[in-house]
Amino acid sequence: MADASKIVAFPGTETTSSPKASWGNGSVDMNSELVEEAQKIVPEPPLLINMVSRRVKQLNLGRTPLVETDHRMGSADIALKEIIEGKIAVDDLEDED
């Protein structure tokens, strides 16, 4: 189980006791260390939220992750790791619409 001190609710305002919440309730829990690292790449919170949100949607629709993952990572953590490793950028996501 994930260390609760390293989990933050983002982008919704509701949280659950589960380390991985669903997007359906307006909240998803993410590893705070990944959020902090991603904020160094994309310092504007609204833009980061939109990037993660859009990429999570793509991953949930079956897109293949662009980074190495493990069974404990949720879609949001994968999206954050992709941003950190430079695998996705704003332009990449804009082309998807």
C-alpha positions as CSV (number, residue, x, y, z in Angstrom):
1,M,0.0,0.0,0.0
2,A,1.2,3.5,-0.8
3,D,2.6,5.8,2.0
4,A,-0.4,8.1,2.7
5,S,2.0,11.0,3.3
6,K,3.1,10.9,-0.3
7,I,-0.4,10.9,-1.8
8,V,-2.3,14.1,-2.7
9,A,-5.7,14.7,-4.1
10,F,-5.5,16.3,-7.5
11,P,-7.3,17.8,-9.4
12,G,-10.6,17.4,-7.5
13,T,-11.3,18.5,-4.0
14,E,-12.8,15.3,-2.6
15,T,-10.6,12.6,-1.2
16,T,-11.1,9.0,-0.2
17,S,-9.2,6.7,2.1
18,S,-8.2,4.6,-0.9
19,P,-4.7,5.2,-2.3
20,K,-6.2,5.2,-5.8
21,A,-9.6,7.0,-6.2
22,S,-11.6,7.0,-9.5
23,W,-12.0,10.0,-11.7
24,G,-15.8,9.6,-11.5
25,N,-16.0,11.2,-8.0
26,G,-14.1,14.3,-9.1
27,S,-10.8,13.2,-7.4
28,V,-7.8,11.1,-8.1
29,D,-4.9,10.5,-5.7
30,M,-1.4,10.9,-7.0
31,N,2.1,10.5,-5.6
32,S,3.1,13.9,-4.3
33,E,6.7,13.4,-5.3
34,L,5.6,13.0,-8.9
35,V,3.4,16.0,-8.7
36,E,6.3,18.1,-7.4
37,E,8.6,16.9,-10.1
38,A,6.0,17.5,-12.8
39,Q,5.5,21.1,-11.5
40,K,9.1,21.8,-12.2
41,I,8.4,20.9,-15.9
42,V,5.0,22.5,-16.1
43,P,4.8,25.2,-13.4
44,E,1.3,26.5,-14.2
45,P,-1.2,24.3,-12.2
46,P,-4.1,24.7,-14.6
47,L,-2.0,23.6,-17.5
48,L,-0.6,20.6,-15.5
49,I,-4.0,19.6,-14.4
50,N,-5.3,19.7,-18.0
51,M,-2.3,17.7,-19.3
52,V,-2.7,15.0,-16.7
53,S,-6.4,14.9,-17.1
54,R,-6.2,14.5,-20.9
55,R,-3.5,11.9,-20.7
56,V,-5.4,9.9,-18.1
57,K,-8.3,9.8,-20.4
58,Q,-6.1,8.5,-23.2
59,L,-4.6,5.9,-21.0
60,N,-8.0,4.8,-19.7
61,L,-9.1,4.4,-23.3
62,G,-6.3,1.9,-24.0
63,R,-3.3,4.0,-25.0
64,T,0.0,2.4,-24.2
65,P,2.1,4.1,-21.5
66,L,5.2,5.8,-22.8
67,V,7.2,5.0,-19.6
68,E,8.0,2.0,-17.6
69,T,5.3,1.3,-15.1
70,D,4.6,-1.0,-12.2
71,H,1.3,-2.5,-10.8
72,R,1.0,0.1,-8.1
73,M,0.9,3.1,-10.5
74,G,-2.5,4.6,-11.5
75,S,-3.1,6.4,-14.7
76,A,-2.4,9.8,-13.1
77,D,1.0,8.6,-11.8
78,I,1.8,7.3,-15.3
79,A,0.8,10.6,-16.9
80,L,2.9,12.5,-14.4
81,K,5.9,10.3,-15.0
82,E,5.5,10.8,-18.8
83,I,5.6,14.6,-18.2
84,I,8.7,14.3,-16.0
85,E,10.5,12.2,-18.5
86,G,9.6,14.5,-21.4
87,K,7.6,11.8,-23.2
88,I,4.5,14.2,-23.5
89,A,4.2,17.9,-23.9
90,V,1.5,20.4,-24.4
91,D,1.8,20.2,-28.2
92,D,1.5,16.4,-28.2
93,L,-1.9,16.6,-26.4
94,E,-3.3,19.4,-28.5
95,D,-2.8,17.3,-31.6
96,E,-5.1,14.6,-30.2
97,D,-8.3,16.6,-30.4
